[in-house]
Amino acid sequence: PYRLRLRVELDDVVPEAFVAASVDGDVVGTASVALVDRPGGCAVRLVSDLAPANPLLRAVARTAPPLVRSGHDWVLDTGAHQLRRALPAVVN
């Protein structure tokens, strides 16, 4: 329902294993994604320390955590769905 503008800078990349990034823009902070081998495939671990840069959004995050959590979950679920659709042979 709204647009986020981000700049993502890759800080560390280990091909097929790990990516660490710094995020700036409407959301700021750091995030990393690690792929861990598992029998029959792999597991993906996402670790992030992200926060809204806009003072109004920070205030909403402090005063209405369930609303923010719901929006956050929707964004992650939508992104995961889009990734699965784009990479069906890789992501099951």
Stockholm file with secondary structure:
# STOCKHOLM 1.0

chainA/1-92         PYRLRLRVELDDVVPEAFVAASVDGDVVGTASVALVDRPGGCAVRLVSDLAPANPLLRAVARTAPPLVRSGHDWVLDTGAHQLRRALPAVVN
#=GR chainA/1-92 SS CCCCCEEEEEEEEETTTEEEEEEEESEEEEEEEEEEEETTEEEEEEEEEEEESSHHHHHHHHHCHHHHHHHHHHHHHHHHHHHHHHCTTTCC
#=GC SS_cons        CCCCCEEEEEEEEETTTEEEEEEEESEEEEEEEEEEEETTEEEEEEEEEEEESSHHHHHHHHHCHHHHHHHHHHHHHHHHHHHHHHCTTTCC
//
